[in-house]
Amino acid sequence: MAAEETLFDTEAPKSQNSVNRILCATLDGVEARSIEVEATFTKGLPGFSVVGLAGNDIQESKERVKSALLTNDFIFPPLKITINLSPSDIRKSGTHFDLPIALLVAMSKEEIDARNLFVFGELGLDGRVRNSSALFPLILSLKERGLVKRAMVPLEAMEFLSHIPGVDFLPVATLSEAIEVMGGADTAKGSGGVQKYDAQVLEIAGEKFYYETSYDEDFRDVKGQELAKRAALVAAAGMHNFLMEGSPGCGKSMIAKRVAHILPPLSEREILSIAKHRFLDGKTPDFSAKRPMRSPHHTATSASIFGGGSSNARIGEVALAHCGILFFDELPHFGKNILEALREPLQDRKVHIARVNSKISYDADFMFVAAMNPCPCGNLLSKSRVCRCSEAEIKRYTNRLSDPFLDRMDIFVTMQEVESGDRSGADSASMHREVVEAFIFRSRRAQSVANGKLSEADTEKFCILSAEAEDILAKAVGRFALSHRSIVSIKRVARTIADLDKSGEIGKKHILEALSYRRRK
């Protein structure tokens, strides 16, 4: 009995029939769902249970909560404690439910006024409130949907959470401090998202955009290939899908890696979205103003590229490339099922994953860059080496890429072999300045997305062709049997070329250059 008396208090809560509630949240795929954590204390054999489709990590929280309370001189009431996570038809997971559960038990004798306050935090056995990798995507998702204005969070999480604007955070370091704050004590000062980014800043129409001017890999290193570098500049300025074909060693991979350094500036929303995907992948983001670049190997599985899992769907490479570049080297060597499945995110900028126990949809708005050889041996375009491939082998190799897939490539360029007389051309700094200036020109006409990502309606609105350009495009449609998707793509590329020239109207030279980047069948 002595052991029981140390565990259970002899005084029951003042209002056994009342139900205290605290708001928390769980991830449903990649989006947050608001969850009410409620507690009842009823007469009966003392016990502690959590109901409402709680995962194993939440069931284990009972032991962490007990230890945290007992080591901080709190005593359990001698009643049956039932914690319910509502709504009960949603599966919940995450150690961040520790703190709201502990607060409900510790404050069982008080009325808790937690309206419009979300509470998150994992508990150590000594009562410390710890960070959880799910906190950032949870709170950001709630903020994007306008569901959270105030949140009690671990103090150590503020290094990351301070980047989220518009939320009043109440950081706490221990369970005792959290109880004092919940009881009305003014021990924790609210802290909003005021984090600054270490980058160059543009302000257009009241919105800030960020970009970096460090170029670890410079276009100056690429000898010759002026046509490919011009195509890379146009692709980067408009975030257009870009395919390079050429012999091994001509610089395809070099150009692809350097494109990542000259992409348009990022908005704060995009920086936070990139960080959210990094947290969902279990990594700690650096909140830099640099767009991500993902380069999976051609042996990667479909699940690793698109996401998947037997029970809980996980994000893949296409999600991690969100707002950045997805680079496929040796394009025809990727599985045909992967290349065909890639058509969905290239068209809709979203990926849908369906599993028995979960169905999720996540953003995958990336610029696709790919490189390929002209034939299996790579020497078909070489002036100095002989191609060893038969016509059947070349046809089998190129047929791995379907016409509908290739139709989604906005810019196609054939690269020549490097010659001894080739010299360096433009560097990354000057090319990036052109991209930034084109971004400013585009933003000032109230266009919020890159040219390569325009909808068909917005393409008609912003891609205004001169009469001469219209005539040239009409002739090209008949001559090359262009599909409707190709026509829209040509207009978008021409719009980017016009932006680089700071031209409000798409003229003859802009449409001719855009047509030169189409792949010839």
Sequence and secondary structure as in RCSB ss.txt:
>XXXX:A:sequence
MAAEETLFDTEAPKSQNSVNRILCATLDGVEARSIEVEATFTKGLPGFSVVGLAGNDIQESKERVKSALLTNDFI
FPPLKITINLSPSDIRKSGTHFDLPIALLVAMSKEEIDARNLFVFGELGLDGRVRNSSALFPLILSLKERGLVKR
AMVPLEAMEFLSHIPGVDFLPVATLSEAIEVMGGADTAKGSGGVQKYDAQVLEIAGEKFYYETSYDEDFRDVKGQ
ELAKRAALVAAAGMHNFLMEGSPGCGKSMIAKRVAHILPPLSEREILSIAKHRFLDGKTPDFSAKRPMRSPHHTA
TSASIFGGGSSNARIGEVALAHCGILFFDELPHFGKNILEALREPLQDRKVHIARVNSKISYDADFMFVAAMNPC
PCGNLLSKSRVCRCSEAEIKRYTNRLSDPFLDRMDIFVTMQEVESGDRSGADSASMHREVVEAFIFRSRRAQSVA
NGKLSEADTEKFCILSAEAEDILAKAVGRFALSHRSIVSIKRVARTIADLDKSGEIGKKHILEALSYRRRK
>XXXX:A:secstr
 HHHHHHB SS  S TT  EEEEEEEEETTEEEEEEEEEEEESSS EEEEESSB HHHHTHHHHHHHHHHTTT  
B SSEEEEEEESTTS B  GGGHHHHHHHHHTTTS    TTEEE  EE TTSBEE  TTHHHHHHHHHHTT  SE
EEEEGGGHHHHTTSTT EEEEESBHHHHHHHHTT   S  B      SSEEEEETTEEEEE    SS GGGSBS 
HHHHHHHHHHHHHT  EEEEE TTSSHHHHHHHHGGG   EEHHHHHHHHHHHHHTT      SS  EE   TT 
 HHHHH B SSS B  HHHHTTTSEEEESSGGGS HHHHHHTHHHHHHSEEEEE SS EEEEE   EEEEEE SS
SSS TT SSS     HHHHHHHHTTS HHHHTT SEEEEE    TT  B   HHHHHHHHHHHHHHHHTTT  S 
GGG  HHHHHHH  B HHHHHHHHHHHHHHT  HHHHHHHHHHHHHHHHHTT SSB HHHHHHHHHTS   
